[in-house]
C-alpha cells in the first residue's frame, strides 16, 4: 500500500513540523495490531492544533488509516503505557521519512529503556495500581463483587506492567506472555482469579491479600519518582504538583497517590495559614528518609 499512500505522506513530510512517518502493514492476520486496518500511516509532528488527527481511506477493498500525532501526545502514551500499539508501530513499522533521525533515536530510547524512563513509568503505573486497588477494596467491602472484580483485573494489569518495566523491557500488547516468564507469582494471581473454582467472593478476598502484599513490597520503588521530583522545593501545593513538568503525566491518579504516600509516611502534610484565620492550606513535603539511595 505504500505507493497508494505516497502522495499523502509526501505532502506531510514536506511540512517543517513533521518529525517522522512510519508505515505499518497488517501481519499474519493480526488485525488487533493495526486496529483492524490493512495499513496504518503514523505521522508524528512537533506541534499541532489537535494532539490526534485521524483519516480513513479505502482502496480496492483495503482499509487504511492515517494518524497525525503530536510529539507531546506520544510522550504521554509512552510514560503511561496507555497505547502500546504505538510502541509496536514505532519499533517494528517501516520508517519512510525521518527528520534528523528523530524516529531512529526514539527507537533507541524505547529499546534501551533508560533508567530515568523506567522511574517515571514505574511511578505512573504504581499510581494507577493504587487507585484501582483502593476502589476495588471499597466495592468488595460493600459486597459489589462484579465491580470489585473489574478493579482487581485492572490492578493485576498494572502489577504486570510494573514487573515488565522493572525488568528493563517495555510492556507489549501480549503483556501476560511477558509476565509469565518475568514474574510468575503475578501470573499465578491472574490464573487464580480467572480459573479458580472458588466463589467470586473468596477469589477476590484471596486476590486482595496477594495484591496488598505486592503493593507493600513495591511501594518504595513506586514512590521514588514523585519523591525525587519533590526534592526541588521544600513544600508543594497540590496544584503545583499537578502542573509539575513530569508529575502532570500522573493525571487523575496523582491525588489518590499522594494521599496513599501520606498514609505510608513517605509524604508529610504542612499546614500553611490562609487568609482565613481558621482555615489552612494543605501543603506537602517529603520525608527525606524515605528516598531510596542508588
Phi and psi restraints in degrees (value plus and minus 20) as a CYANA .aco file:
   2 UNK   PHI     -79.1   -39.1
   2 UNK   PSI     -61.1   -21.1
   3 UNK   PHI     -88.8   -48.8
   3 UNK   PSI     -49.8    -9.8
   4 UNK   PHI     -89.2   -49.2
   4 UNK   PSI     -59.9   -19.9
   5 UNK   PHI    -107.7   -67.7
   5 UNK   PSI     -26.2    13.8
   6 UNK   PHI     -74.2   -34.2
   6 UNK   PSI     -67.7   -27.7
   7 UNK   PHI     -79.0   -39.0
   7 UNK   PSI     -52.7   -12.7
   8 UNK   PHI     -91.2   -51.2
   8 UNK   PSI     -68.8   -28.8
   9 UNK   PHI     -96.5   -56.5
   9 UNK   PSI     -46.4    -6.4
  10 UNK   PHI     -86.2   -46.2
  10 UNK   PSI     -58.2   -18.2
  11 UNK   PHI     -83.2   -43.2
  11 UNK   PSI     -63.2   -23.2
  12 UNK   PHI     -86.8   -46.8
  12 UNK   PSI     -59.7   -19.7
  13 UNK   PHI     -84.5   -44.5
  13 UNK   PSI     -47.3    -7.3
  14 UNK   PHI     -95.2   -55.2
  14 UNK   PSI     -31.9     8.1
  15 UNK   PHI    -104.3   -64.3
  15 UNK   PSI     114.5   154.5
  16 UNK   PHI     -82.8   -42.8
  16 UNK   PSI     -44.9    -4.9
  17 UNK   PHI    -100.8   -60.8
  17 UNK   PSI     -30.3     9.7
  18 UNK   PHI     -96.4   -56.4
  18 UNK   PSI     104.7   144.7
  19 UNK   PHI    -114.7   -74.7
  19 UNK   PSI     -53.9   -13.9
  20 UNK   PHI    -191.5  -151.5
  20 UNK   PSI     137.0   177.0
  21 UNK   PHI    -152.3  -112.3
  21 UNK   PSI     111.6   151.6
  22 UNK   PHI    -146.6  -106.6
  22 UNK   PSI     119.5   159.5
  23 UNK   PHI    -132.2   -92.2
  23 UNK   PSI     109.8   149.8
  24 UNK   PHI    -146.4  -106.4
  24 UNK   PSI     102.3   142.3
  25 UNK   PHI    -122.5   -82.5
  25 UNK   PSI     124.6   164.6
  26 UNK   PHI     -76.9   -36.9
  26 UNK   PSI     116.5   156.5
  27 UNK   PHI    -143.7  -103.7
  27 UNK   PSI     112.0   152.0
  28 UNK   PHI      30.1    70.1
  28 UNK   PSI      21.8    61.8
  29 UNK   PHI      40.6    80.6
  29 UNK   PSI       1.5    41.5
  30 UNK   PHI    -105.5   -65.5
  30 UNK   PSI      58.0    98.0
  31 UNK   PHI     -89.0   -49.0
  31 UNK   PSI     -41.3    -1.3
  32 UNK   PHI     -86.7   -46.7
  32 UNK   PSI     -48.6    -8.6
  33 UNK   PHI     -85.3   -45.3
  33 UNK   PSI     -56.5   -16.5
  34 UNK   PHI    -129.3   -89.3
  34 UNK   PSI      -0.1    39.9
  35 UNK   PHI      35.6    75.6
  35 UNK   PSI      20.8    60.8
  36 UNK   PHI      57.0    97.0
  36 UNK   PSI     -21.5    18.5
  37 UNK   PHI    -107.0   -67.0
  37 UNK   PSI     135.1   175.1
  38 UNK   PHI     -96.4   -56.4
  38 UNK   PSI     -52.8   -12.8
  39 UNK   PHI    -163.8  -123.8
  39 UNK   PSI     119.2   159.2
  40 UNK   PHI    -137.1   -97.1
  40 UNK   PSI     110.5   150.5
  41 UNK   PHI    -129.4   -89.4
  41 UNK   PSI      89.6   129.6
  42 UNK   PHI    -123.2   -83.2
  42 UNK   PSI     101.6   141.6
  43 UNK   PHI    -141.4  -101.4
  43 UNK   PSI     101.3   141.3
  44 UNK   PHI    -123.8   -83.8
  44 UNK   PSI     108.8   148.8
  45 UNK   PHI    -140.5  -100.5
  45 UNK   PSI     136.4   176.4
  46 UNK   PHI     -85.7   -45.7
  46 UNK   PSI     -63.7   -23.7
  47 UNK   PHI    -177.3  -137.3
  47 UNK   PSI     137.0   177.0
  48 UNK   PHI    -184.4  -144.4
  48 UNK   PSI     143.0   183.0
  49 UNK   PHI     -84.5   -44.5
  49 UNK   PSI     -56.3   -16.3
  50 UNK   PHI    -135.5   -95.5
  50 UNK   PSI     112.9   152.9
  51 UNK   PHI     -84.9   -44.9
  51 UNK   PSI     -47.3    -7.3
  52 UNK   PHI    -156.3  -116.3
  52 UNK   PSI     105.3   145.3
  53 UNK   PHI    -149.9  -109.9
  53 UNK   PSI     107.4   147.4
  54 UNK   PHI    -149.0  -109.0
  54 UNK   PSI     121.1   161.1
  55 UNK   PHI    -155.0  -115.0
  55 UNK   PSI     124.0   164.0
  56 UNK   PHI    -128.2   -88.2
  56 UNK   PSI     123.0   163.0
  57 UNK   PHI    -149.9  -109.9
  57 UNK   PSI     139.5   179.5
  58 UNK   PHI    -156.9  -116.9
  58 UNK   PSI     112.8   152.8
  59 UNK   PHI    -166.5  -126.5
  59 UNK   PSI      94.5   134.5
  60 UNK   PHI      29.4    69.4
  60 UNK   PSI      26.8    66.8
  61 UNK   PHI      61.6   101.6
  61 UNK   PSI     -22.5    17.5
  62 UNK   PHI    -116.5   -76.5
  62 UNK   PSI     117.3   157.3
  63 UNK   PHI    -116.8   -76.8
  63 UNK   PSI     114.5   154.5
  64 UNK   PHI    -152.8  -112.8
  64 UNK   PSI     128.1   168.1
  65 UNK   PHI    -153.3  -113.3
  65 UNK   PSI     121.5   161.5
  66 UNK   PHI    -135.8   -95.8
  66 UNK   PSI     106.6   146.6
  67 UNK   PHI    -133.8   -93.8
  67 UNK   PSI     102.7   142.7
  68 UNK   PHI    -126.8   -86.8
  68 UNK   PSI      95.7   135.7
  69 UNK   PHI    -147.8  -107.8
  69 UNK   PSI     117.8   157.8
  70 UNK   PHI     -95.5   -55.5
  70 UNK   PSI     134.8   174.8
  71 UNK   PHI     -79.1   -39.1
  71 UNK   PSI     -59.3   -19.3
  72 UNK   PHI     -82.3   -42.3
  72 UNK   PSI     -62.0   -22.0
  73 UNK   PHI     -85.5   -45.5
  73 UNK   PSI     -61.0   -21.0
  74 UNK   PHI     -79.9   -39.9
  74 UNK   PSI     -63.3   -23.3
  75 UNK   PHI     -83.0   -43.0
  75 UNK   PSI     -59.3   -19.3
  76 UNK   PHI     -80.7   -40.7
  76 UNK   PSI     -62.6   -22.6
  77 UNK   PHI     -86.8   -46.8
  77 UNK   PSI     -58.6   -18.6
  78 UNK   PHI     -81.7   -41.7
  78 UNK   PSI     -69.1   -29.1
  79 UNK   PHI     -85.3   -45.3
  79 UNK   PSI     -58.5   -18.5
  80 UNK   PHI    -112.2   -72.2
  80 UNK   PSI     -21.9    18.1
  81 UNK   PHI      31.2    71.2
  81 UNK   PSI      15.8    55.8
  82 UNK   PHI    -105.3   -65.3
  82 UNK   PSI     -39.4     0.6
  83 UNK   PHI    -162.0  -122.0
  83 UNK   PSI      63.9   103.9
  84 UNK   PHI     -93.9   -53.9
  84 UNK   PSI     -35.6     4.4
  85 UNK   PHI     -84.4   -44.4
  85 UNK   PSI     -55.3   -15.3
  86 UNK   PHI     -79.3   -39.3
  86 UNK   PSI     -61.4   -21.4
  87 UNK   PHI     -82.2   -42.2
  87 UNK   PSI     -65.0   -25.0
  88 UNK   PHI     -80.2   -40.2
  88 UNK   PSI     -64.0   -24.0
  89 UNK   PHI     -83.6   -43.6
  89 UNK   PSI     -62.0   -22.0
  90 UNK   PHI     -90.4   -50.4
  90 UNK   PSI     -59.5   -19.5
  91 UNK   PHI     -96.0   -56.0
  91 UNK   PSI     -60.9   -20.9
  92 UNK   PHI    -126.9   -86.9
  92 UNK   PSI     -31.3     8.7
  93 UNK   PHI     -92.7   -52.7
  93 UNK   PSI     147.3   187.3
  94 UNK   PHI    -110.2   -70.2
  94 UNK   PSI      99.3   139.3
  95 UNK   PHI     -97.6   -57.6
  95 UNK   PSI     101.3   141.3
  96 UNK   PHI    -136.0   -96.0
  96 UNK   PSI     -27.6    12.4
  97 UNK   PHI    -174.8  -134.8
  97 UNK   PSI     114.5   154.5
  98 UNK   PHI    -166.6  -126.6
  98 UNK   PSI      81.4   121.4
  99 UNK   PHI     -97.9   -57.9
  99 UNK   PSI     101.1   141.1
 100 UNK   PHI      33.3    73.3
 100 UNK   PSI      14.4    54.4
 101 UNK   PHI      37.8    77.8
 101 UNK   PSI      12.1    52.1
 102 UNK   PHI     -78.3   -38.3
 102 UNK   PSI     -68.4   -28.4
 103 UNK   PHI     -89.3   -49.3
 103 UNK   PSI     -58.2   -18.2
 104 UNK   PHI     -83.6   -43.6
 104 UNK   PSI     -60.6   -20.6
 105 UNK   PHI     -86.9   -46.9
 105 UNK   PSI     -56.7   -16.7
 106 UNK   PHI     -85.7   -45.7
 106 UNK   PSI     -60.9   -20.9
 107 UNK   PHI     -80.5   -40.5
 107 UNK   PSI     -63.9   -23.9
 108 UNK   PHI     -80.7   -40.7
 108 UNK   PSI     -62.3   -22.3
 109 UNK   PHI     -83.3   -43.3
 109 UNK   PSI     -61.0   -21.0
 110 UNK   PHI     -86.4   -46.4
 110 UNK   PSI     -60.4   -20.4
 111 UNK   PHI     -98.7   -58.7
 111 UNK   PSI     -53.7   -13.7
 112 UNK   PHI     -97.5   -57.5
 112 UNK   PSI     -54.2   -14.2
 113 UNK   PHI      33.2    73.2
 113 UNK   PSI      50.3    90.3
 114 UNK   PHI     -75.5   -35.5
 114 UNK   PSI     137.3   177.3
 115 UNK   PHI     -78.8   -38.8
 115 UNK   PSI     -61.7   -21.7
 116 UNK   PHI     -82.9   -42.9
 116 UNK   PSI     -59.6   -19.6
 117 UNK   PHI     -80.6   -40.6
 117 UNK   PSI     -60.4   -20.4
 118 UNK   PHI     -83.5   -43.5
 118 UNK   PSI     -60.5   -20.5
 119 UNK   PHI     -80.0   -40.0
 119 UNK   PSI     -69.0   -29.0
 120 UNK   PHI     -89.8   -49.8
 120 UNK   PSI     -56.1   -16.1
 121 UNK   PHI     -87.9   -47.9
 121 UNK   PSI     -59.8   -19.8
 122 UNK   PHI     -83.1   -43.1
 122 UNK   PSI     -64.4   -24.4
 123 UNK   PHI     -79.8   -39.8
 123 UNK   PSI     -66.1   -26.1
 124 UNK   PHI     -85.8   -45.8
 124 UNK   PSI     -64.5   -24.5
 125 UNK   PHI     -84.8   -44.8
 125 UNK   PSI     -57.3   -17.3
 126 UNK   PHI     -87.5   -47.5
 126 UNK   PSI     -59.0   -19.0
 127 UNK   PHI     -81.9   -41.9
 127 UNK   PSI     -62.6   -22.6
 128 UNK   PHI     -83.8   -43.8
 128 UNK   PSI     -60.6   -20.6
 129 UNK   PHI     -79.2   -39.2
 129 UNK   PSI     -65.7   -25.7
 130 UNK   PHI     -80.8   -40.8
 130 UNK   PSI     -65.2   -25.2
 131 UNK   PHI     -79.4   -39.4
 131 UNK   PSI     -69.0   -29.0
 132 UNK   PHI     -87.3   -47.3
 132 UNK   PSI     -56.7   -16.7
 133 UNK   PHI     -83.9   -43.9
 133 UNK   PSI     -66.8   -26.8
 134 UNK   PHI     -84.4   -44.4
 134 UNK   PSI     -66.1   -26.1
 135 UNK   PHI     -86.0   -46.0
 135 UNK   PSI     -59.8   -19.8
 136 UNK   PHI     -83.5   -43.5
 136 UNK   PSI     -61.0   -21.0
 137 UNK   PHI     -83.5   -43.5
 137 UNK   PSI     -59.0   -19.0
 138 UNK   PHI     -85.0   -45.0
 138 UNK   PSI     -63.5   -23.5
 139 UNK   PHI     -82.0   -42.0
 139 UNK   PSI     -60.6   -20.6
 140 UNK   PHI     -82.9   -42.9
 140 UNK   PSI     -63.3   -23.3
 141 UNK   PHI     -86.3   -46.3
 141 UNK   PSI     -45.3    -5.3
 142 UNK   PHI    -112.0   -72.0
 142 UNK   PSI     -13.6    26.4
 143 UNK   PHI      45.6    85.6
 143 UNK   PSI       4.6    44.6
 144 UNK   PHI    -110.8   -70.8
 144 UNK   PSI      57.2    97.2
 145 UNK   PHI     -89.5   -49.5
 145 UNK   PSI     -54.2   -14.2
 146 UNK   PHI     -88.6   -48.6
 146 UNK   PSI     -60.2   -20.2
 147 UNK   PHI     -86.1   -46.1
 147 UNK   PSI     -59.8   -19.8
 148 UNK   PHI     -82.6   -42.6
 148 UNK   PSI     -59.8   -19.8
 149 UNK   PHI     -78.4   -38.4
 149 UNK   PSI     -65.5   -25.5
 150 UNK   PHI     -75.9   -35.9
 150 UNK   PSI     -66.7   -26.7
 151 UNK   PHI     -91.4   -51.4
 151 UNK   PSI     -50.6   -10.6
 152 UNK   PHI     -85.7   -45.7
 152 UNK   PSI     -63.4   -23.4
 153 UNK   PHI     -79.0   -39.0
 153 UNK   PSI     -65.1   -25.1
 154 UNK   PHI     -83.7   -43.7
 154 UNK   PSI     -59.9   -19.9
 155 UNK   PHI     -79.9   -39.9
 155 UNK   PSI     -64.1   -24.1
 156 UNK   PHI     -85.1   -45.1
 156 UNK   PSI     -57.1   -17.1
 157 UNK   PHI     -81.0   -41.0
 157 UNK   PSI     -63.5   -23.5
 158 UNK   PHI     -91.1   -51.1
 158 UNK   PSI     -55.4   -15.4
 159 UNK   PHI     -82.0   -42.0
 159 UNK   PSI     -60.6   -20.6
 160 UNK   PHI     -82.0   -42.0
 160 UNK   PSI     -66.9   -26.9
 161 UNK   PHI     -84.7   -44.7
 161 UNK   PSI     -57.3   -17.3
 162 UNK   PHI     -79.5   -39.5
 162 UNK   PSI     -64.3   -24.3
 163 UNK   PHI     -85.8   -45.8
 163 UNK   PSI     -57.8   -17.8
 164 UNK   PHI     -87.9   -47.9
 164 UNK   PSI     -66.2   -26.2
 165 UNK   PHI     -81.4   -41.4
 165 UNK   PSI     -63.5   -23.5
 166 UNK   PHI     -84.0   -44.0
 166 UNK   PSI     -44.6    -4.6
 167 UNK   PHI    -101.9   -61.9
 167 UNK   PSI     -24.8    15.2
 168 UNK   PHI      74.6   114.6
 168 UNK   PSI      -7.2    32.8
 169 UNK   PHI    -132.3   -92.3
 169 UNK   PSI     149.0   189.0
 170 UNK   PHI    -122.2   -82.2
 170 UNK   PSI     113.6   153.6
 171 UNK   PHI     -79.9   -39.9
 171 UNK   PSI     102.8   142.8
 172 UNK   PHI    -109.0   -69.0
 172 UNK   PSI     155.2   195.2
 173 UNK   PHI     -81.3   -41.3
 173 UNK   PSI     -57.4   -17.4
 174 UNK   PHI    -111.8   -71.8
 174 UNK   PSI      38.5    78.5
 175 UNK   PHI     -82.2   -42.2
 175 UNK   PSI     -51.7   -11.7
 176 UNK   PHI     -91.9   -51.9
 176 UNK   PSI     -45.7    -5.7
 177 UNK   PHI     -85.2   -45.2
 177 UNK   PSI     -57.1   -17.1
 178 UNK   PHI     -88.5   -48.5
 178 UNK   PSI     -65.4   -25.4
 179 UNK   PHI     -85.7   -45.7
 179 UNK   PSI     -55.2   -15.2
 180 UNK   PHI     -76.7   -36.7
 180 UNK   PSI     -53.8   -13.8
 181 UNK   PHI    -108.0   -68.0
 181 UNK   PSI     -54.2   -14.2
 182 UNK   PHI    -105.6   -65.6
 182 UNK   PSI     -67.5   -27.5
 183 UNK   PHI    -160.6  -120.6
 183 UNK   PSI      62.5   102.5
 184 UNK   PHI     -77.6   -37.6
 184 UNK   PSI     -46.9    -6.9
 185 UNK   PHI     -83.6   -43.6
 185 UNK   PSI     -56.8   -16.8
 186 UNK   PHI     -91.7   -51.7
 186 UNK   PSI     -60.2   -20.2
 187 UNK   PHI     -81.4   -41.4
 187 UNK   PSI     -56.3   -16.3
 188 UNK   PHI     -84.7   -44.7
 188 UNK   PSI     -59.3   -19.3
 189 UNK   PHI     -81.9   -41.9
 189 UNK   PSI     -61.0   -21.0
 190 UNK   PHI     -83.4   -43.4
 190 UNK   PSI     -62.9   -22.9
 191 UNK   PHI     -82.3   -42.3
 191 UNK   PSI     -61.1   -21.1
 192 UNK   PHI     -83.8   -43.8
 192 UNK   PSI     -54.2   -14.2
 193 UNK   PHI     -89.9   -49.9
 193 UNK   PSI     -65.4   -25.4
 194 UNK   PHI    -114.4   -74.4
 194 UNK   PSI     -40.3    -0.3
 195 UNK   PHI    -132.7   -92.7
 195 UNK   PSI     -34.2     5.8
 196 UNK   PHI     -85.0   -45.0
 196 UNK   PSI     128.5   168.5
 197 UNK   PHI    -109.3   -69.3
 197 UNK   PSI     -21.2    18.8
 198 UNK   PHI     -86.8   -46.8
 198 UNK   PSI     142.0   182.0
 199 UNK   PHI     -83.3   -43.3
 199 UNK   PSI     137.8   177.8
 200 UNK   PHI     -79.3   -39.3
 200 UNK   PSI     -60.7   -20.7
 201 UNK   PHI     -79.1   -39.1
 201 UNK   PSI     -66.0   -26.0
 202 UNK   PHI     -87.1   -47.1
 202 UNK   PSI     -60.6   -20.6
 203 UNK   PHI     -80.5   -40.5
 203 UNK   PSI     -65.1   -25.1
 204 UNK   PHI     -85.1   -45.1
 204 UNK   PSI     -61.0   -21.0
 205 UNK   PHI     -78.4   -38.4
 205 UNK   PSI     -65.6   -25.6
 206 UNK   PHI     -87.5   -47.5
 206 UNK   PSI     -58.3   -18.3
 207 UNK   PHI     -87.1   -47.1
 207 UNK   PSI     -59.4   -19.4
 208 UNK   PHI     -83.5   -43.5
 208 UNK   PSI     -56.3   -16.3
 209 UNK   PHI     -83.7   -43.7
 209 UNK   PSI     -66.0   -26.0
 210 UNK   PHI     -85.2   -45.2
 210 UNK   PSI     -62.5   -22.5
 211 UNK   PHI     -87.2   -47.2
 211 UNK   PSI     -59.8   -19.8
 212 UNK   PHI     -79.2   -39.2
 212 UNK   PSI     -62.3   -22.3
 213 UNK   PHI     -83.1   -43.1
 213 UNK   PSI     -64.7   -24.7
 214 UNK   PHI     -87.0   -47.0
 214 UNK   PSI     -58.1   -18.1
 215 UNK   PHI     -81.1   -41.1
 215 UNK   PSI     -66.5   -26.5
 216 UNK   PHI     -80.7   -40.7
 216 UNK   PSI     -57.5   -17.5
 217 UNK   PHI     -94.3   -54.3
 217 UNK   PSI     -39.4     0.6
 218 UNK   PHI    -128.7   -88.7
 218 UNK   PSI     -19.1    20.9
 219 UNK   PHI     -81.8   -41.8
 219 UNK   PSI     -62.6   -22.6
 220 UNK   PHI     -78.3   -38.3
 220 UNK   PSI     -69.9   -29.9
 221 UNK   PHI     -86.8   -46.8
 221 UNK   PSI     -57.7   -17.7
 222 UNK   PHI     -86.0   -46.0
 222 UNK   PSI     -50.8   -10.8
 223 UNK   PHI    -107.7   -67.7
 223 UNK   PSI     -35.3     4.7
 224 UNK   PHI     -77.6   -37.6
 224 UNK   PSI     -62.0   -22.0
 225 UNK   PHI     -85.2   -45.2
 225 UNK   PSI     -67.5   -27.5
 226 UNK   PHI     -86.8   -46.8
 226 UNK   PSI     -56.2   -16.2
 227 UNK   PHI     -87.0   -47.0
 227 UNK   PSI     -62.6   -22.6
 228 UNK   PHI     -86.5   -46.5
 228 UNK   PSI     -54.3   -14.3
 229 UNK   PHI     -85.5   -45.5
 229 UNK   PSI     -50.2   -10.2
 230 UNK   PHI    -103.3   -63.3
 230 UNK   PSI     -25.2    14.8
 231 UNK   PHI     -87.5   -47.5
 231 UNK   PSI     -40.2    -0.2
 232 UNK   PHI     -93.5   -53.5
 232 UNK   PSI     -34.4     5.6
 233 UNK   PHI    -157.9  -117.9
 233 UNK   PSI     136.2   176.2
 234 UNK   PHI     -94.6   -54.6
 234 UNK   PSI     -64.6   -24.6
 235 UNK   PHI    -153.8  -113.8
 235 UNK   PSI     135.5   175.5
 236 UNK   PHI    -155.9  -115.9
 236 UNK   PSI     118.2   158.2
 237 UNK   PHI    -103.3   -63.3
 237 UNK   PSI     142.8   182.8
 238 UNK   PHI     -85.7   -45.7
 238 UNK   PSI     -52.5   -12.5
 239 UNK   PHI     -87.0   -47.0
 239 UNK   PSI     -58.2   -18.2
 240 UNK   PHI     -84.0   -44.0
 240 UNK   PSI     -56.4   -16.4
 241 UNK   PHI     -87.4   -47.4
 241 UNK   PSI     -61.1   -21.1
 242 UNK   PHI     -82.7   -42.7
 242 UNK   PSI     -53.7   -13.7
 243 UNK   PHI    -116.8   -76.8
 243 UNK   PSI     -17.5    22.5
 244 UNK   PHI     -79.6   -39.6
 244 UNK   PSI     121.0   161.0
 245 UNK   PHI     -71.8   -31.8
 245 UNK   PSI     -60.3   -20.3
 246 UNK   PHI    -118.9   -78.9
 246 UNK   PSI     -55.8   -15.8
 247 UNK   PHI     -90.1   -50.1
 247 UNK   PSI     -37.0     3.0
 248 UNK   PHI     -81.3   -41.3
 248 UNK   PSI     -43.7    -3.7
 249 UNK   PHI     -90.9   -50.9
 249 UNK   PSI     -35.0     5.0
 250 UNK   PHI     -94.8   -54.8
 250 UNK   PSI     -41.5    -1.5
 251 UNK   PHI      32.0    72.0
 251 UNK   PSI    -152.6  -112.6
 252 UNK   PHI     -86.2   -46.2
 252 UNK   PSI     -34.3     5.7
 253 UNK   PHI    -107.3   -67.3
 253 UNK   PSI     -27.3    12.7
 254 UNK   PHI     -83.2   -43.2
 254 UNK   PSI     -67.2   -27.2
 255 UNK   PHI     -87.8   -47.8
 255 UNK   PSI     -59.6   -19.6
 256 UNK   PHI     -83.4   -43.4
 256 UNK   PSI     -59.4   -19.4
 257 UNK   PHI     -86.0   -46.0
 257 UNK   PSI     -63.9   -23.9
 258 UNK   PHI     -79.8   -39.8
 258 UNK   PSI     -64.5   -24.5
 259 UNK   PHI     -84.0   -44.0
 259 UNK   PSI     -58.2   -18.2
 260 UNK   PHI     -81.6   -41.6
 260 UNK   PSI     -62.8   -22.8
 261 UNK   PHI     -91.3   -51.3
 261 UNK   PSI     -47.2    -7.2
 262 UNK   PHI     -85.2   -45.2
 262 UNK   PSI     -67.0   -27.0
 263 UNK   PHI     -80.6   -40.6
 263 UNK   PSI     -53.4   -13.4
 264 UNK   PHI    -108.7   -68.7
 264 UNK   PSI     -21.6    18.4
 265 UNK   PHI      65.1   105.1
 265 UNK   PSI     -12.6    27.4
 266 UNK   PHI     -99.3   -59.3
 266 UNK   PSI     -51.0   -11.0
 267 UNK   PHI    -144.8  -104.8
 267 UNK   PSI     119.2   159.2
 268 UNK   PHI    -129.4   -89.4
 268 UNK   PSI     135.2   175.2
 269 UNK   PHI    -116.4   -76.4
 269 UNK   PSI     112.6   152.6
 270 UNK   PHI    -141.5  -101.5
 270 UNK   PSI      87.6   127.6
 271 UNK   PHI     -89.9   -49.9
 271 UNK   PSI     112.5   152.5
 272 UNK   PHI    -139.5   -99.5
 272 UNK   PSI     104.4   144.4
 273 UNK   PHI     -80.6   -40.6
 273 UNK   PSI     111.1   151.1
 274 UNK   PHI    -114.3   -74.3
 274 UNK   PSI    -193.6  -153.6
 275 UNK   PHI     -83.5   -43.5
 275 UNK   PSI     -49.7    -9.7
 276 UNK   PHI    -103.3   -63.3
 276 UNK   PSI     116.5   156.5
 277 UNK   PHI     -93.7   -53.7
 277 UNK   PSI     -32.3     7.7
 278 UNK   PHI    -128.2   -88.2
 278 UNK   PSI     -23.1    16.9
 279 UNK   PHI    -141.5  -101.5
 279 UNK   PSI     117.7   157.7
 280 UNK   PHI    -137.1   -97.1
 280 UNK   PSI     126.2   166.2
 281 UNK   PHI     -95.1   -55.1
 281 UNK   PSI     119.5   159.5
 282 UNK   PHI    -115.7   -75.7
 282 UNK   PSI      82.4   122.4
 283 UNK   PHI    -124.9   -84.9
 283 UNK   PSI     145.7   185.7
 284 UNK   PHI    -148.5  -108.5
 284 UNK   PSI     122.9   162.9
 285 UNK   PHI    -160.6  -120.6
 285 UNK   PSI     140.2   180.2
 286 UNK   PHI    -112.4   -72.4
 286 UNK   PSI     132.9   172.9
 287 UNK   PHI    -108.4   -68.4
 287 UNK   PSI      83.1   123.1
 288 UNK   PHI     -78.3   -38.3
 288 UNK   PSI     -43.8    -3.8
 289 UNK   PHI     -88.1   -48.1
 289 UNK   PSI     -35.6     4.4
 290 UNK   PHI    -111.7   -71.7
 290 UNK   PSI     -24.9    15.1
 291 UNK   PHI     -91.7   -51.7
 291 UNK   PSI     107.6   147.6
 292 UNK   PHI     -98.2   -58.2
 292 UNK   PSI     105.9   145.9
 293 UNK   PHI    -100.2   -60.2
 293 UNK   PSI     120.3   160.3
